[in-house]
């Protein structure tokens, strides 16, 4: 498949550690299905070393959305992930809400 998938998922709502864990579990499933996951939660580790504003991170996130083939929006409340989805839709980047839906959508292209 080789599609690069932007993973739009919860980060700041709820337990951040659980959210990071969940994001990497989804990334593993994506990679196991032949996708190339882009996980913006990687910035979590950069932020620990060199903190930046929320606006800094969201600006960078949207730049990466533009470079991906599609977006996978995972479950959970997240204003940031919702904004990433809205941005992707304005850019005509496909948005999926499950890995199975994404696999089927990519196969149909």
Backbone torsions as a table, in degrees:
resi	resn	phi	psi	omega
1	UNK	NA	-55.5	175.5
2	UNK	66.4	8.4	176.5
3	UNK	-69.5	139.5	175.2
4	UNK	-89.8	123.3	-173.9
5	UNK	-111.4	121.5	173.6
6	UNK	-82.2	124.9	-178.0
7	UNK	-95.0	103.7	178.4
8	UNK	-93.5	108.3	-173.1
9	UNK	-143.9	164.0	177.5
10	UNK	-62.1	144.5	174.7
11	UNK	-134.8	-58.4	-173.2
12	UNK	-85.4	-22.0	179.1
13	UNK	-83.3	131.7	-178.9
14	UNK	82.8	-153.9	-177.4
15	UNK	-84.7	112.9	-177.6
16	UNK	-58.2	-40.4	-179.5
17	UNK	-62.9	-43.8	178.3
18	UNK	-64.1	-40.9	-180.0
19	UNK	-64.0	-40.8	176.9
20	UNK	-63.6	-46.1	178.3
21	UNK	-57.0	-48.7	-178.5
22	UNK	-62.7	-39.7	-179.9
23	UNK	-62.1	-42.9	-179.0
24	UNK	-72.5	-27.6	173.8
25	UNK	-65.8	-42.2	177.6
26	UNK	-66.3	-42.3	178.6
27	UNK	-58.2	-39.8	178.4
28	UNK	-63.2	-42.3	177.7
29	UNK	-63.1	-40.6	178.0
30	UNK	-61.5	-49.7	-179.5
31	UNK	-61.2	-38.4	179.4
32	UNK	-66.3	-21.1	178.5
33	UNK	-100.5	13.7	173.8
34	UNK	90.1	6.1	177.9
35	UNK	-92.1	162.7	175.4
36	UNK	-109.4	101.2	-175.9
37	UNK	-78.6	136.4	168.1
38	UNK	-108.2	118.2	-173.8
39	UNK	-113.1	99.3	-177.9
40	UNK	-63.0	-15.9	177.5
41	UNK	-65.4	-12.5	172.0
42	UNK	-55.1	-29.4	179.0
43	UNK	-62.7	-19.2	176.4
44	UNK	-52.5	-44.6	-176.3
45	UNK	-73.3	-37.4	175.4
46	UNK	-63.2	-43.5	-178.3
47	UNK	-61.9	-33.4	177.2
48	UNK	-61.9	-38.9	-177.4
49	UNK	-83.9	-42.7	-178.0
50	UNK	-135.4	87.0	-177.7
51	UNK	-63.3	143.2	175.6
52	UNK	-135.8	171.0	-179.7
53	UNK	-71.5	160.9	175.6
54	UNK	-57.3	-40.8	-179.4
55	UNK	-62.9	-38.6	177.2
56	UNK	-57.7	-48.3	-176.9
57	UNK	-69.4	-41.1	-177.8
58	UNK	-68.5	-35.5	176.1
59	UNK	-61.4	-44.8	179.3
60	UNK	-64.9	-41.2	178.5
61	UNK	-55.8	-46.9	-177.1
62	UNK	-66.2	-32.0	175.2
63	UNK	-63.7	-37.1	178.6
64	UNK	-74.5	-33.5	176.1
65	UNK	-55.6	-43.7	-178.7
66	UNK	-60.5	-26.1	-175.5
67	UNK	-93.3	-1.8	-178.2
68	UNK	-99.8	157.4	-179.3
69	UNK	-79.1	-29.4	179.9
70	UNK	-160.2	172.0	179.8
71	UNK	-123.8	136.6	171.5
72	UNK	-110.5	116.4	178.1
73	UNK	-95.8	114.9	179.8
74	UNK	-86.0	170.1	-179.7
75	UNK	-68.5	153.6	174.4
76	UNK	117.2	148.1	-179.2
77	UNK	-70.0	130.1	178.2
78	UNK	-164.7	111.8	176.4
79	UNK	-64.6	-39.5	-179.8
80	UNK	-63.7	-46.6	179.0
81	UNK	-64.3	-37.2	177.4
82	UNK	-63.6	-39.5	177.7
83	UNK	-66.8	-36.6	177.5
84	UNK	-64.2	-39.9	177.8
85	UNK	-63.7	-48.0	179.4
86	UNK	-59.4	-42.1	178.9
87	UNK	-63.2	-46.3	179.4
88	UNK	-59.3	-43.6	-179.7
89	UNK	-62.2	-40.1	177.3
90	UNK	-65.3	-26.9	179.3
91	UNK	-90.3	4.2	-176.5
92	UNK	60.2	34.7	174.9
93	UNK	-95.5	126.0	-178.7
94	UNK	-59.2	140.7	177.3
95	UNK	-119.9	131.9	178.8
96	UNK	-121.7	157.9	-176.8
97	UNK	-119.2	4.7	171.9
98	UNK	-157.0	156.8	179.0
99	UNK	-64.4	-39.8	-180.0
100	UNK	-63.7	-44.2	177.6
101	UNK	-59.7	-39.3	-179.6
102	UNK	-67.4	-44.1	178.6
103	UNK	-59.0	-46.1	179.8
104	UNK	-64.7	-40.7	-179.9
105	UNK	-65.9	-39.7	179.6
106	UNK	-70.4	-38.3	179.1
107	UNK	-65.5	-29.5	-179.4
108	UNK	-75.7	-17.3	-177.0
109	UNK	-75.1	NA	NA
